[in-house]
Amino acid sequence: MKRLFYYPALILLCLLALLLNSCSSATKHFTAINGAYVFNAESDTLVKYPSDFMFEENEILIYSPEDSRTQAAEYQTVRLTLQSHDYNVGGFYDYAIEIAYTVHNNKLIIASIPNQMPIYEHFIIAGSTDSVIITVGDENAYLVNLTNATAQKLFNDTDFNNYFNKDSIKSLVFARVISVSPDGRYILYISNRNYIDDMLANSFDLYYYDMQTAAETYIMNFYDKEILTWDKSNPASFLYRELRISSADGARTFSPVLRHSIEDNRQYMFLNLNEKYRAYEMMDDEHIYVLRRSAERTVEMFEGHEEIIQTAALYIANIYGRDMFSVDPGRYTTVTDVKMSDTKEYLAFWGSYINRQGVILTELVTIHVESNDIVSHYEQTVDDYYIDSFYWMPNNILAVNFINLTDFNRDACRLHEIKHTFRLNVFQEGSTSIPALEDPD
């Protein structure tokens, strides 16, 4: 009798241990780093977030994917005084900034700047290790040489005072830089300078600046339009979309993916999406995703409890190869900020659902693509920490930034190695029928 009892009990204990090991994976393989960081995938570096509450030195960490360790990188700082516009009385005033930078693997890396310093944005120029484009607000952009600590104004704003009108209901957006082409030649920017004095709804025009010829050229009116990415097969073409709002119910959808060629100044259809996918969002420079809801179904939870949930499928499509696949997001009826790991094995996203008390909860979710298993999920609030952002790093390492709500000196970045172990996804769908990208509705 002892033998007959022993083996089933042993098997049960092994299964229980396996399940517990799987369920605890959310707290395993974490390496904590003081502070919060942005991961720079091109150079394998972590750049420190600025602090909202105190001045602290910038920090750049070099990431080593072999053993998931990091080391501090030496950086230099450059102080510059640029010109900025005064919207209240017109004219210009001095705008002092500090830039922290280093070069790693022959790539220029700009560090985050504490918010006590004046705010600016930066745009990296492909192939350059000593020059960067710096913008101050919506006014102008500068080509900054870090070696010589010099700045060259890019856009001609000598007629700025002609746009100044204290009775205007709009704030002047003189030249808001949107993107720089992958080869570093073209700068896309928008401006409302042609609409500043009218009483109509705010509108914007899209222009490009040619770094080789210094010419500024009008492209199109850019009201209710959005830049998506640059065409990977042609550095002189960018992809964009138009926002469409239904007059019946106010639903927001988007146009097919459109392409504009700067060289011949023409628009083309890049991807004529099926109407089923017009609520798409960009994942990276070559993938889009859309969450589609379907019929309700009853799911058995724990202790015999049943719950009715609305089934959903998360569709991922490559806009170049046109290939497509779907994953089951489980109980999460709202999905945002979907990111794919470098190995294409896992997806990570913010998922929201409503619990039995009617409270909306948000979690960071990771899914194994091939099996549709939810591997790990993290509540947005863990003790006194709030999950601020996340990034995929090489070898399926997920970097998660935690902001400490009670002690801002104890913000933390944790590196979590995502692995697919045995885990039951009780919400898992079977095979999902995937409509083609360009089929009629």
N, C-alpha and C positions, 0 to 999 in steps of 0.2 A: 504493500500500500504506500509505503514511503516513496518507492521509486515512481509509482504511477503519479503521485502528487508532485514529485520533485521536478520532472521535466517540463510539464505545462507551466509550473510556477516560474521556472528559470526562463522559459521563452517569454512569458508575460513581463518579467522584470527587464529582460533585454529590450523588448519593444518599448516599454515605458522609459527606459534610459535613453533610447534612441529618440523618442518623441520629445523628451525634456531637453535633450541636447539641441534638437532642432528649434524648439520654441525659445530657447535661451540665446539663440544666435544673435539676437538684436543687441545683446550686451557683451558679446565676445569679440575678440580680435580688434578691440579699440586701442589706438595709440593716441593719447591726448597731447595736444600742442597748445601752449599758452597763447591766448589771443585768437582772433578769427581771421581767416585768410581767403583770398581768391586764388584759384588754381589757374596758372597759365599753361595750357596744354602744349603749346608750341615749344616752350622752353623748359618744361618740367620744373616749374618753380611755383612757390606759394608766396603771394604778395599780401602783406598785412592790411587788414581793414583800418580805416581811420577811426579814431576814438571821437565820440560825440561829446565827451565830458572832460577830457584832459588832454594836454599836449604830450605826446609820446613819440619816440623815434620810430621811423619807418623800419620795417624789417622784411627782408627777402630771404626765403628759405629754398634751398635746392633740394628737390625730391629725388631719391634714389629708388626706382621701382624694384630693384633686385631684393632689397631687404626692408623696404618701406621706411627707411630712415631719412632724416633730413639734416641739412647742415646750413649754417648761416652763410650768406653771401655778402661780400664787401660791396658797399655802394657809395656813390658820390652824390653831392648835392650842388645845385646851381640856383642862385637867386637872380630873379629877373624883375624888372619894372616895365609893365606893359601899359598900353592905353586902354581905357574903358569909357563907355559913353555914360553921360549923366542924363537920365530921362527927365529929371525934374526941371532943370534949367537949360538943358542942351549943352553941347560942348563935350570936353573930355576931362578925365582925371587919371592920375597914376594908379596902377593896380599891381601891387608887388606879390609875387608868388615864389614858392620854393619847389624845385623839382628834384626828387631823389631817383637815381637810376643806376643800373649796372648792365654789363654785357655778359651773357652766359650762352655758351654754345654758339657764339657769333650772332646772337640775337639781342636786341635792345629790350630791356625790361624797365618799365616805369613803376615806381612804388606808389601806393596810396598816400595821400597827404592828409594829415590831421585837419579836422574841420575848423580849427581855430585859424588856420591860414585861409586866405581867399580861395574860393572854389574855382576850379577850372577842369576842363576835360582834355584828354589827350588821344591822339590817333597815331598809331604806329605806321611808318612808311616802310613798305616791304624792302628788305635788303639793306636798309640803313642802320648803322650802329651808333651814329652820333647826331642824328636829326630826328625831330618829332614835330607833329602839328599840335599846337596848343590853342584851345579856344577859351575865351572868357565870356560867359553868358551867351546871349544871342547876338552879340555885336560883331566880333571880328575873329579871325584866326591868324595865327602866327606860325611861320616856319622857324623853329628854334634849333640852333646849333649848340649842342650841349658842350662840345669841346671849347668853343670860343665864347660861350655864354652870350650869344647874340640872337636877336629876334627880328625877323622880317615880316612886316604886315602883308597879308595876302590879298585882302579885298580893299578896293579903293573906296574909302568912306569920307573923302574930302567934302562931299555934299551932304553929310549927315544932318546938318542943321536944317536943310531943306525938308527933311522928313519930320522934323520936330513940330508938333502941334499940341499945345496943352489942352485943347478942347477935344482931342481925339478920344474915342471910346476904346481904342486898342493900344496895346503896348507894342512898340516897334520891335519886330524881329528882323534885324538887319541882315544877318547871315548865320543861320543856325546850321552848323556842319552836321550832316547825317552819316556819311560814310566815305571811306577812301578806297579806291579800287585796289585789287590785290597786287597790281604792279606798281602802286604808288603814284600813278600819273594823274588820275582824276579825283577831284573832291566834289562830292554831291552836297549841296546845301539848299535850304529853303529860306524864303524871305516874304514878308507881307508889305514890303516898302511901297508897292503899287496900290495898296488898299488902305493905307494908314488913315487917309482923310475922308473916306466914305463912311456912310452910316449903315452899311450892309454887314451881314455876318462875316466874321473874320475868314480870310482866304489866304492861301499861300501859293507862291510860284516856286518851281524847282529849277535850279541852275546847276551847272558844273563849272569848276575851275580847272584849267589845264596847267599842271605844274611845269610843263615844258615851254609853253607859249605865254603863260600868265594871262590867258584870255578867259573872260567870264561869259558864259553862253546860256541863254534861256532854253529850258527844255520843254516844260509844260506847266499848266496850272495843276497844283497838287492838292486841291481840296478833296478830302475824303479818300486819299490814297496813302499807300504805305510801302516803303522800300522793304523788300524781303531779304535779298542777298545779291551777290554778283554772280553772273553766269560763269561757271567753272570752265566752260569750253571757250569763253571769249572774255578777256579782262576788260574790254571796252563796252560791255553790255551788262546791264543790271536787271534784276527781276523785281516786279512790284505787283500790287493788287489794288483793286478798288473796293471800297466799303459800300454795301448795298443794304438799305433799311426798308423793310416791308411797310407799305402804307396801311396794310390791313391790321397787323399785330405788332409792328415795330421790331420784328425779329431782325437780327444782324447776321448777314452772310457776306461772303466775299466773291469777287469775280474770279474767273480762271486766273492762273498765273500768267502774267504778261511780261514781255521782254522789250526793253528799249536799247537800241544800239546808238551809242554816242557818235560813232564814226559816220553813219549815214543818216542819223537823226530820224529813225523810223521805229514804229511800234510793231511788235509781232505777238502772235499767240504762242506762248511757250508750253502751257499744259492746260488743255480744255477739260477741266474737272467735271466729272459727273455731279449733278445737283446734290446727290447724297453726301458729297464731301465738301460742300461750299462753306462749312463752318471750320475749315482747316486752320491749323496753326503751324508755324515752323518749329522744328526740333533743333536743326543745325543748318548747315549750308546746303544740304541735299535731301533732307527728309521732312515730310509734313506728317501731322497726326490729326485725327478727328475722333471724338467720342460720340458714338451713336447709340441711342437708347432703343430698346425693343419692348417686347411684351413683359408683363409682370409674371412672376412665378413664385411658388412656395418653396422655401428652403428650410430643411431641418437643421436647427441649431444645436444646442446642447440640452441634455436632460429632457429630450422629447419636444422641446419648444420649437414651434414653427413660426417662420416670419415670411411675409410677402415682400419681395424686393423687386425692383425694376431692373431687368437684365440690361447690360450695356456691353459693347465691344469697343475696344480701342484699336483703331486702324492706323497702321504705319505704312507710308508709301515713299519710295525713292522717286524724286521728281525727274531724275535723269534716266534711270533704267526702267521706270514705270512698274517695277515689281512691288508687291504689297503683301502684308501679312497682318493678322489680328491677334490680340491677346485679351484675356478676360480680366478686367480690373477688379473683379470681386464685388464687394458691397459698395464700392466708391462710385457714387452717382455723378460726382463732379471731379474731373481730372485736369490738372494744369501743370505747366512747366515740365513736360516729359523730356527726359534725357536718356540717351542710350550709351551703354558702356563701350569702351574702345574695342572690346572683343565682340560686340554685338550680341552677347549672351544675356544681358540683363537690361531692364528698363527701370528708371527711378522717376517718381512723380509725386506731386502733392495730390492726395486724395481726400475728398470730403464726403461724409455721410451723416445721417440723422439717427441718433440713438433712440432707445425706447422712451426716453424722457423728452424727446423732441429737441434735443440740443444738437447743433451742428458741430461735429468734431473733424479736425483736420489732422492728417498723419502723413508722414513721409514713407512711401511704399516702394519696395523693390520687388520686381517680378522676374523669374526665370522664363525667358521667352519661349524656349522649346517646349517646356512642360506646362506653361501657364500657371505655375505655382507661385503664390506670394511667398517669397523667401523670408523677408523681414519687413517690419513696419514699426515706425517710431511715432509716438504721440508728439504733437508740436510743443507741448509743455511737459518737461521732465523735471520734477522737483522745482528748483528755482531757475531752471534754464529754459530758454525759448529757442527753438530751431529757427535760425535766420535764413540759411541758404545751404545749398549742397552742390557738389561738383564730382564728376567721375574723374578718377585718376587711372593711370595704367594698371594692368593686372586686376581689373575689377575691384579697385579700391574706391570706396565712396567717402569723400571728405564732407563732413557735416559741421557747420558752424553753429555753435551754441552761444547765445547771448545770456549772460547772467543778469537776472532781473533785480537782484539785491546788491550785488557787488560788481561794478562794471570793470574792475581790474581782473576779474576772474573769467572773462569770456574764454571760450575754448573751441578749438578745432579738433575733431576726432576723425581718425582714419579707420574705416571699417572694411575689412576684407569680406566681400560678399561671396558666399559659397552656396551651392545648391545641395542641400541635404534633404532627407525625407521630411516632407511637410504636406499635410492635407489641406488643400484649398477647398473648403466646403462650398464656395460660391462658383467653382469652376464650371464653365460651359463645356459642352462637347465641341465637335468641329463646327466652325462658324462659316456660313456662306459669305464669301467676300465679293461684293459687286465690283466689276472692273472700274478703272478710273474714268474711262471715257464712254461707258455705256449710257444709253438714254435712260431716263428715270422710268 
